[in-house]
Amino acid sequence: MRFPSLRRRPPVELREEVLREMVLLRERTPDISGSVACTVDGLTVACDLNADNAEQTAALSAACSR
């Protein structure tokens, strides 16, 4: 019996929808400079950061939530 991979990324359509919502949130809230949405195991779903460290931020977020 094969088990589905737990490290799959969400569909592209979902990632794009999440990113659109993140951009709207950043545009409406001046205190937000960027955001990252990630899975509980640290995979990036969407990223609205100006920096190149989205993968590290997602991994750190997953580590802090456990």
For each residue, the residues with C-beta under 8 A, 3 or more apart:
1:
2:
3:
4: 8
5: 8
6: 41
7: 41 43
8: 4 5
9: 15 43 45
10: 14 15 18 39 45
11: 14 15
12: 15 16
13: 16 17
14: 10 11 17 18 45
15: 9 10 11 12 18 19 45 46
16: 12 13 19 20 46
17: 13 14 20 21
18: 10 14 15 21 22 37 45 46
19: 15 16 22 23 37 46 47 48
20: 16 17 23 24
21: 17 18 24 25
22: 18 19 25 26 35 37 46 48
23: 19 20 26 27 48
24: 20 21 27 28
25: 21 22 28 29 32 35
26: 22 23 29 32 33 34 35 48
27: 23 24
28: 24 25
29: 25 26 32
30:
31:
32: 25 26 29 35
33: 26 50
34: 26 47 48 49 50 51
35: 22 25 26 32 47 48 49
36: 44 46 47 48 49 54 57 58 61
37: 18 19 22 44 45 46 47
38: 42 43 44 45 57 58 61 62
39: 10 42 43 45 58 62
40: 62 65
41: 6 7 62
42: 38 39 58 59 61 62 63
43: 7 9 38 39 58
44: 36 37 38 47 54 55 58
45: 9 10 14 15 18 37 38 39
46: 15 16 18 19 22 36 37
47: 19 34 35 36 37 44 54 58
48: 19 22 23 26 34 35 36
49: 34 35 36 53 54 57
50: 33 34
51: 34 54
52:
53: 49 56 57
54: 36 44 47 49 51 57 58
55: 44 58 59
56: 53 59 60
57: 36 38 49 53 54 60 61
58: 36 38 39 42 43 44 47 54 55 61 62
59: 42 55 56 62 63
60: 56 57 63 64
61: 36 38 42 57 58 64 65
62: 38 39 40 41 42 58 59 65 66
63: 42 59 60 66
64: 60 61
65: 40 61 62
66: 62 63
